[in-house]
Amino acid sequence: WRIHGLAPQEVAPTNDVYVQMLHPDDQQKFRDVETRLKATGAPYEMDFRITRGDGEERVFHEIGVAFLDETGRPARAFGSTQDVTERNRIEATLREREALLRQGARLGHFGTWVWDLVEDRCLFCSEEMAALYGMTVEGFLRERGSHRRILAEAPPEDHAAFEEMAMPEAERTYDVEFRSKTKNGDLRYFREIGRTFLSETTGRICSIGVTQDIT
């Protein structure tokens, strides 16, 4: 009753009354789930919108299943309903911010990454990071997923920059420039800014930072 903004004495708890609280665009979806539940008793999961007793529109997430009687027919339904309005808003805000950050990354020609310096292994790279090398994320992790592999595509005079990037010393920042080849063999100029830290998860020294194409 509380999440619906109602008191027990206000309305009769019937499906027909409840459907009237639903957003018009979600009423048929609710009816369809109700029909399947009565026919098969199979578990269901869905999101829908309601207008609360105080007039506020909320988004609910509901899961349920039917109990069968002695003849095997659905007799009663059991489930839970959760108000996910705020969660959805937060997720939508995060998606919007992530999209803006990714757009900025594309415009600025930079990507982000996390590196395990002990194993010399890239733990994460953004799509923008992989695109700097003309690759997908999977391709980058496979073909450039270590400083050693990127170093193999760099001119010898730039190798000192990789020594700076790969030094496994915690709480250190660095800012270096180097050249390396992309997937199609183009030699590009990159700037990398990173910070090293001790991972609480693995206990290993890792680095996090950004790489920018400054060609």
Solvent accessible surface area in square Angstrom, and as a share of the most:
residue,aa,sasa,rsa
1,W,115,0.40
2,R,213,0.78
3,I,63,0.32
4,H,24,0.11
5,G,25,0.24
6,L,28,0.14
7,A,28,0.21
8,P,84,0.53
9,Q,153,0.68
10,E,104,0.46
11,V,53,0.31
12,A,58,0.45
13,P,114,0.72
14,T,69,0.40
15,N,71,0.36
16,D,89,0.46
17,V,50,0.29
18,Y,44,0.17
19,V,5,0.03
20,Q,134,0.60
21,M,28,0.12
22,L,5,0.03
23,H,42,0.19
24,P,101,0.64
25,D,109,0.57
26,D,10,0.05
27,Q,47,0.21
28,Q,116,0.52
29,K,84,0.36
30,F,20,0.08
31,R,74,0.27
32,D,57,0.30
33,V,10,0.06
34,E,25,0.11
35,T,89,0.52
36,R,142,0.52
37,L,23,0.12
38,K,135,0.57
39,A,73,0.56
40,T,89,0.52
41,G,7,0.06
42,A,53,0.41
43,P,106,0.66
44,Y,42,0.16
45,E,119,0.53
46,M,19,0.08
47,D,59,0.30
48,F,3,0.01
49,R,72,0.26
50,I,0,0.00
51,T,63,0.37
52,R,50,0.18
53,G,46,0.44
54,D,93,0.48
55,G,53,0.51
56,E,71,0.32
57,E,84,0.38
58,R,33,0.12
59,V,33,0.19
60,F,0,0.00
61,H,40,0.18
62,E,22,0.10
63,I,80,0.41
64,G,8,0.08
65,V,52,0.30
66,A,12,0.09
67,F,102,0.43
68,L,102,0.51
69,D,53,0.27
70,E,165,0.74
71,T,99,0.58
72,G,43,0.41
73,R,172,0.63
74,P,35,0.22
75,A,65,0.50
76,R,173,0.63
77,A,67,0.52
78,F,134,0.56
79,G,43,0.41
80,S,63,0.40
81,T,45,0.26
82,Q,102,0.45
83,D,41,0.21
84,V,2,0.01
85,T,7,0.04
86,E,86,0.39
87,R,108,0.39
88,N,44,0.23
89,R,127,0.46
90,I,102,0.52
91,E,69,0.31
92,A,45,0.35
93,T,53,0.31
94,L,100,0.50
95,R,145,0.53
96,E,109,0.49
97,R,145,0.53
98,E,94,0.42
99,A,57,0.44
100,L,107,0.53
101,L,132,0.66
102,R,76,0.28
103,Q,90,0.40
104,G,33,0.32
105,A,8,0.06
106,R,135,0.49
107,L,134,0.67
108,G,25,0.24
109,H,109,0.49
110,F,61,0.26
111,G,1,0.01
112,T,51,0.29
113,W,3,0.01
114,V,32,0.19
115,W,5,0.02
116,D,3,0.01
117,L,11,0.06
118,V,82,0.47
119,E,82,0.37
120,D,33,0.17
121,R,116,0.42
122,C,8,0.05
123,L,73,0.36
124,F,101,0.42
125,C,4,0.02
126,S,16,0.10
127,E,101,0.45
128,E,14,0.06
129,M,3,0.01
130,A,0,0.00
131,A,65,0.50
132,L,20,0.10
133,Y,1,0.00
134,G,54,0.52
135,M,22,0.10
136,T,90,0.52
137,V,37,0.21
138,E,116,0.52
139,G,6,0.05
140,F,0,0.00
141,L,67,0.33
142,R,152,0.55
143,E,55,0.25
144,R,19,0.07
145,G,7,0.06
146,S,5,0.03
147,H,12,0.05
148,R,148,0.54
149,R,102,0.37
150,I,7,0.04
151,L,50,0.25
152,A,83,0.64
153,E,58,0.26
154,A,12,0.09
155,P,21,0.13
156,P,103,0.65
157,E,124,0.56
158,D,20,0.11
159,H,62,0.28
160,A,72,0.56
161,A,14,0.11
162,F,5,0.02
163,E,123,0.55
164,E,58,0.26
165,M,2,0.01
166,A,34,0.26
167,M,80,0.36
168,P,73,0.46
169,E,92,0.41
170,A,36,0.28
171,E,136,0.61
172,R,32,0.12
173,T,99,0.57
174,Y,12,0.05
175,D,77,0.40
176,V,21,0.12
177,E,110,0.49
178,F,7,0.03
179,R,46,0.17
180,S,0,0.00
181,K,84,0.36
182,T,13,0.07
183,K,115,0.49
184,N,117,0.60
185,G,42,0.41
186,D,72,0.37
187,L,76,0.38
188,R,81,0.30
189,Y,109,0.41
190,F,0,0.00
191,R,87,0.32
192,E,11,0.05
193,I,73,0.37
194,G,5,0.05
195,R,107,0.39
196,T,0,0.00
197,F,50,0.21
198,L,105,0.52
199,S,16,0.10
200,E,179,0.80
201,T,128,0.74
202,T,79,0.46
203,G,51,0.49
204,R,84,0.30
205,I,36,0.18
206,C,2,0.01
207,S,0,0.00
208,I,73,0.37
209,G,13,0.13
210,V,49,0.28
211,T,0,0.00
212,Q,60,0.27
213,D,22,0.11
214,I,69,0.35
215,T,89,0.52
